[in-house]
């Protein structure tokens, strides 16, 4: 739905009765008050469009750090950073640490300089995924139209839920936020609007523990007053380029036609043209295929040991292979990323002849790319990224790209057998010989 078309039909001088909602007892209010008439809570929200909005975006507040604080209440009022070792980066941090300037993806040494008193905790992904699944269960209890775009954020389509649950979508969202906080011990911020674009903006407006409603007049105000930095997909480099071209606010984009923005900024330019007009007709897709799957490892100590790098690559290939298999996906494009200790990251990519989700084939492709790098260089980070993902049920007639005498079917059968053993007896019950050789060298 186009915000510009809606806004054109919106008359600013029309007197519309303001409706409100109590975020604690979920009662609807028909006039502006400072406290709820039922529970006396001051946590109220008012918007003239509150009844008709159905598209929401939910984003967990400092997800990993919040879970760590839940697990250890002694950390509640302390700055917490979740991340790697001295040569690693900040995965996420709590809001107390952010006051000191700490941000996600910041080098750990810089974060410690900014906030020396911070408690640093290594990520515990198994725990975080468990909490994410618990959040999914809560959301699915309201509607099946949930699209998770990462482990800690999701779009929700609440059309039709009023009849089922006897509540307006805004009240359902307030209930969801309270349920997650009380049952799981973490907080979320939620945006509710008429499309995904403004719902995502809404979830960022009042973090943490926020519930923001972006109605028609709010959308008009955002398009006129907010900076382009709030738009998704605008990273630091693109932001600098846009500013150098005199584009600082969203309204500045209205001076350009779509083709001009496309010529200057590629696919991003096309999205910016639509966003600047508040247009987003994308649907909430519950089973949307992700655009990519990736995994990176930052070494605690830089290494030029090829065997060690190979071992970490194998480790990552197993992780992304599991993610592919869980989603019944295969990939046809692999990118290898290596970050030398004292220079910028380097990437090389390969297109596979056969779509695959096998860890062994992903590893073989990674090793082919690794051989093109200078193996004497001290390495700080390695990573792999998989793109061109698709559903594929039958690849029995295709052959292994790296060993023409061995069919992919045989590779898949062997890997399925290993997966079955691991599922029954545990992750460490069976592993490749390359892992055994690494263990015997005492590298881990």
N, C-alpha and C positions, 0 to 999 in steps of 0.2 A: 504494500500500500504506500502510495506517495504522500509524504508529509506536506509537500508543496500544494497538492491538490486539496488535501483536507484543510490546510491553512487558508487557501483561497476562499473556501466556503465558510470559514470561521469569522464571525462578526465580533470584533472586540467590544463593541458597545452593547452586545446582547447580555442581559443579566441572567446568568446561569447559577442556580442554587449550588453552593459548595457542599459537597458531601465529604464526610470524614470517616476514619476507621481507627479504633483503638488497637494498637499492636500487641496488647497484653491479654485482653479478653475478647477481641475480635468483633465487638459490637459496632454497628454502623451509626454514624452521627449525622444529623441533618442540619447542623449549624456549627459555626466555629466556636469552640470552647477551649479552655486551657487544660482541663482535666476531664477524663472520661466520666460520664455520668453514672456508670455502673461500678467500675473498680477504682476510680479516682486516679488512674495512671496518667502521667503527663506525656506518655509516648503515643502521640496522636499524629495522624497524617491526613491532610486534606487535599482534595483535587476535584475539580468540576467534572472530570472524565473518569472518575474512579470506577464507575459501574461498567463501562464498556471496554476496558482494556484487558487483553487476554494473553499477550506474549511476554514472557518473563525471562530474565537471565539471573542465575544464581551463581555467586562466586564466594568460595570459602575465604575467610580472612586469615592471611598468613598461615596457610593450611598446615604445613609440616611443623612449624614452630608452635602453633596452637595445640597440636596433638602432643608434642613433647611437654608442653606446660601442663596439659591434662594428665599425662602419665606421671609427672613429678610436680605436685602442687608447690613445692619449695621454689620453683622457677617462676611462679606467677608474676611477681613484680620485678623480675630481673630481665635484662636484655639477653635475648637468645638468638643465636645464629645457627642455622642448619647448613652444613657445607663440608668440604673436603679438608685436607691437611694444609700445611703451610703454603704449598704451591697450588692449592685448589682455589675454588671460587665459592661465593655465597650462593647456595641453592635458594634459600629464602631466609627471612629474619622477621622477628616480631616487631610490633609497632614501637616498642620502647627503643629498640636498636635503631629503628628508622629515624628517630628523633636526632640521633647523632650523625645521620647522613649515610648509614649503611643501606645498600640496595642489592637486589638480586643480580647475579652475574658479576658482582664486584670481586676483584682478587682478594683472597682471604687476608693477605698481609695488610692491604689497605683498610679493610674492614676492622681489623684489630687495632690499627692506628687510630681510626676514628672512634672506636668504642672498645678500649682496652679491657674494660670490665665485663665484656660480653661472655656468656657461656656458649662455647662452640660444641655442637653435637653432630656427629656423622649421620647422614640420612639412613632411615630405616624403612625402606620402600615397602617391605612386606606389611608392616603395620599401617602405613599410609594407604595402601591399596585396600586393606581390610575396612578402614573407616570410609573410604570412597564407596565401597560396595554397600555399606550400611546407609549412606546417604541416598544411593540409588534406590534402595528398598523403600525408603520414606517417600521419595518422589514418585516412584511407580505405584504407590498406594493411592496417589491422587489422580494420576493420568499416565497412560502408556506413551504419550507424546513427549518424550524426554530425549534430548540430544546432548550427550556429554561431549564436550570439545577438548577436555583435558581431565586429569584425575580429580580436579577440584572445582570445575565450573561446568555449567550446563544451561542450555536453553530449554524452556518449558512452554508448551502450547496448552492453555487452559480453556480453550473453546469447549463449550458443552458441559463443563464441570459444575456450573452453578446448579443445573437441574439435578445432577447426581449427588452432589454434596450439600446442597441447600445453602451455599455460601458464594459470595462474589469472589472472583479470582484474587482480588487484593486481600481478602480475609483469609483465603486458603494459604496464600504466600506468607502472611504473618504467622499463621499457625505452623507452617512448615519450618520457618526460621526458629520459632520457639521450641518446637519439637526436637530439632537438631541440637539446639543449645542445651536443652535439658537432658536429652537421652545420650548424646555423644560428647558433650562437654566442649564443643567448639562453636564459633559463631560464623554466620554467613551474612553477606550483603546481597540484596536483591533489587533488581530494577524491573518495573512493570510498564509496558507501553503498548503501542499498536503495531510495532514490527521489531525484528531482532536488533536492528541498528540502534534504535533509541533505548531498547531494553538493556543492551550492553553498556551504553553510556550511563543509564540510570544506576546500574549496580556499582559504578565507580564514584557516584556523587557524594555518598555519605558513609564511606568506609571508616572504621569497621562497624559491624552490627547495624547496617543501614537498610532501610526499605524506602526506595524512591519511586515515585510515580511520575512518568513523563507523558503528560497529556498533550493536547493540541497546542495550547498556548505555550507550554513548556518547550515543545519541539521548536516552535518558531523562535523562542528566545535563545535556545541552544545554537541554532543555525546562524543567529545574528551575533552572538556574544562570545561563544567558546572558541578556544584556539584549536588549531588542527592537530595538536599533540594528543587530543583525546580520542582521535580516530584510530581504530584498530588497523594494524598493518603499516603504520607510519613509524618507522624506526629512527634511530639517531641520524643516520646518514641521509635518509630521505627528508627528515625534518630540517636538516641543515640546508639541503638543496632547495627545498620549498621556501625557506626563509630568505635565502639568497636571491630568490626570484620574486621577493615581495609578498609571499603568501604566508601569513602568520595566523590569521583567523579563518574559520570555515567560510565566512562570507566572502573572503578574498577569492575563493575558487569560483564564485558565480560569474566572475569576469571572463572566464575561459569556456570555450565550447569543448565538447567531449573529445573531438579529434586532436585538438591542440594539447590537451592534458595527456592523451594517449601517446602522442609523439614525444612529449617531454619526459613522461614518467612511466611509460609502458602500461602493463596491466594495472599497476597501482593507480595511474592516472584515470583509467576508466572507472575504477571503484570510487575514487575521490569525486568524480563528477556526479555519480549517483548519490553518494553520501552528502555532498554539499546541498543537495536538494531534498534530503531526508528520505530518499527512495531506497527501499530494501524489500523485495518481494520474495526473498528466500524463505523456505519453509523450515519448520522444526522437523528434522529428519532423524527419527530414532535409531535407524540402522545405517547411518551415513558411513561410507567407506572413508577412512582417514586419508589425507593427502600424503602423509609420510609417517614412517616410524624410525626413530633414531635412538642411539645410545652412545654416550661419551664417558670416558674415564680419565680423570686427572690424576697423574701419579703423585704420590706423596714425595717421592724423590725422582728427579729427572733421570732418564735412563737411555743409553744407546745400545743396550743388550737386545739384539734381534730376537732371541729366543723368548725373552720376557715380553716384548711387544707382541710377538706372535701369540703367546699364551693369553694376553689380555684381549687380543682380537677374537680369539676363539671363545673366550668368556662372553664377550659382547654378542657374537653371532648366536650363541646359544640363547641369550636373553631375548634378542629380537625375533629369533625363530619361534620361541614360545608364544610371543605376542601375536605373530602372524598366524600360528596354528589355532590359538584361542579364538581368533576372529575369522578363521577359515579364509585367510588371505594369502596371496602370493605376490612376489615382487619381480619386476623385470629390470630394475635400475638400482645400482648400489654406488654410493659415494663414500670414499675413504677420506677422513680428515686427520691430519697430523699437525700438531702445534709444537714446533721446535722451541727450545728453551728461550732463545733470545731473538726470535723473529716471528713474523705473522704466520697464521695458520695456512697450511697448504691442503688443497683438495684435488682428488682425481676420481673420475667416475667411469663406470663400465655399464653397458647395456647387456643383459643376459639374453641368450638365445631362447631360453626356456624359463617361463615364470616359475618361481620356486619359493618354498618356505622352509627348506632344509638348511639346518645350521652348517652342515658340511659343505654344501655348494656355496653358501654365502661366505664361508671361511676361505674356500679356494679362490673366490673372486677377490677377496680382500688381500690375500697374499700376493696375487698377481699385481695388484696396485702398489702394495708395499714395496715390492722389488724396484719400483721406479723412483723411490725416495733414496736419499743419501743415508745409508744405514749407520754411518759413523756419527750422525748428528744426535745430540742430546735431546730427547723428546720429553715434553711436559704433558701432552694430552693426545689421546687417540680417540677416534669416534667413527661410527658408520651410520649412514642414513639410507633408508630404503624408500624409493618412490615408485611411481607407476604401479600402484597397488590395485589388485583386482580379485574378484571371486573366480576360482577356477576349480572345477570338480575332477577333471580327468586330464592327466598329462602322461598317461601310460605309454603313448607312442613316441614320446620325446626322449632324447638321449642326453646323457651327462655332457655338458659343454667341455669339461676339463679332462674327461676320460672316456673316449669314444667306445671303449670296450665294455664299459659298465653302464647299464641303463639307469635312468633316474628312478625307474620303478624299484630296482634293487636297493638303491640308496634310500629311497623313501621307506621301503619295508624294514630295512635295518634300523632306521631312525625311529620308526613307529614302535619297534620292539623295545628300543632303549627308553623311549618316552613312557611306555607301558610299565616297564620295570621301575622307573623312577617314581611314577605315580603310586605304585603299590608299596615300594620299600624305601622311598625317600630320594632326594636329589643326589646325594653322594653315593648311592648304591651302585651306579655304573657310570663310567666316563671313558673318554677316548684316551688312547695311549699317549698322545701329545700332552695331556694334562698330567699323566703319571710321570713322564719325563721331566716336566717342569717341577713337580713336587720333589722329585729325587734330587734336583739341583739346589733345593733349599731356597728358592726364590720367593716363596709365599709363606 
